[in-house]
Amino acid sequence: MKPGMTETLPPCPECASTYTYPTDALLTCPECGHEWAPGSEGAAPAEVRDSVGNVLSDGDTVTVIKDLKLKGSSTVVKVGTKVRNIRLVDGDHDIDCRVQGIGQIGLKSKFVRKVL
């Protein structure tokens, strides 16, 4: 790289921090400690299945099969809540979604069932 030019690194896929830096062959986030290989930040998991074994994909509609208390709040996602346009992600919670009346949350696939 030429002097005076700055390298543009992608933000952290876990916390969206822009303060990422390269460490050997990986990129590292100083805020959350997440490490990942460059180019893998947009990759979806290989296969995510719901509570009864149906394969989930981006854009599916799912139903919550159990009352789920949200951490740090008194809010509960009730059984039977329908969630549209899910997005699959890597990590502990495999689904990112927006629940009406609650907002953006992460769900585990074992607590949802695909609406066929």
C-alpha positions in Angstrom: 0.0 0.0 0.0 1.2 3.5 -0.8 2.0 5.9 2.0 -0.9 8.2 2.9 -3.5 5.7 1.7 -5.7 4.0 4.3 -7.0 0.4 4.0 -10.8 0.0 4.2 -11.7 -3.0 6.4 -15.2 -4.3 6.7 -17.1 -3.7 10.0 -17.5 -6.5 12.5 -20.3 -8.9 11.6 -21.1 -9.4 15.3 -21.4 -5.8 16.6 -20.9 -3.7 13.5 -17.9 -1.9 15.0 -15.8 0.0 12.4 -12.6 -0.4 14.4 -11.5 -3.7 13.0 -7.9 -4.6 12.4 -6.0 -7.5 10.7 -4.3 -10.1 12.8 -2.3 -12.6 10.7 -4.9 -14.1 8.3 -7.9 -13.0 10.4 -9.7 -9.7 11.1 -10.4 -8.8 14.7 -12.8 -6.6 16.5 -11.4 -4.8 19.5 -14.9 -4.0 21.0 -16.4 -7.5 21.1 -13.3 -9.7 20.5 -14.9 -11.5 17.5 -12.4 -12.9 14.9 -13.3 -13.9 11.3 -11.7 -14.6 8.0 -11.9 -11.8 5.4 -14.7 -12.4 2.9 -16.8 -14.6 5.2 -18.8 -11.9 6.9 -21.8 -12.2 4.7 -21.9 -16.0 4.6 -25.1 -17.7 5.8 -24.9 -21.0 7.8 -24.9 -24.2 5.7 -28.3 -25.5 6.9 -30.6 -24.3 9.6 -33.5 -26.4 10.7 -36.6 -25.5 12.8 -37.9 -27.4 15.8 -39.5 -30.2 13.7 -36.7 -30.5 11.1 -37.9 -28.3 8.3 -35.0 -26.5 6.5 -35.2 -22.7 6.9 -34.0 -20.1 4.4 -33.9 -16.3 4.2 -37.3 -14.7 3.8 -39.3 -17.6 5.4 -42.2 -17.1 7.8 -42.0 -18.9 11.1 -44.2 -19.3 14.2 -42.8 -19.2 17.8 -43.6 -22.5 19.6 -42.9 -21.3 23.2 -43.3 -18.2 25.2 -39.9 -16.5 25.1 -38.8 -13.9 27.7 -36.5 -11.3 26.3 -33.3 -10.8 28.3 -33.1 -7.5 30.2 -36.8 -6.7 29.7 -40.2 -7.8 30.9 -41.3 -8.3 27.4 -42.4 -11.8 26.2 -42.8 -13.1 22.7 -45.9 -15.2 23.0 -46.4 -18.7 21.6 -48.0 -18.5 18.1 -46.4 -15.2 17.2 -45.8 -15.1 13.4 -42.5 -13.7 12.3 -42.1 -12.8 8.6 -39.0 -12.3 6.5 -36.4 -14.0 8.7 -32.7 -13.7 8.0 -30.3 -16.6 8.8 -27.0 -15.7 10.5 -24.1 -17.5 12.2 -23.9 -17.6 15.9 -25.8 -18.7 19.0 -29.1 -17.2 17.7 -29.4 -18.4 14.1 -32.3 -16.1 13.1 -32.4 -12.3 12.9 -35.9 -10.9 12.6 -38.3 -8.0 13.4 -41.2 -8.9 15.6 -44.2 -6.5 15.4 -44.6 -4.5 18.6 -41.1 -5.6 19.9 -38.5 -4.7 17.2 -35.3 -6.4 16.0 -34.4 -9.6 17.9 -32.4 -12.8 17.4 -34.2 -16.2 17.8 -32.9 -19.7 18.1 -34.2 -22.0 15.4 -35.2 -24.7 18.0 -38.0 -22.3 19.3 -39.7 -21.8 15.9 -41.6 -23.8 13.4 -41.7 -23.0 9.6 -45.1 -21.9 8.3 -45.7 -24.0 5.2 
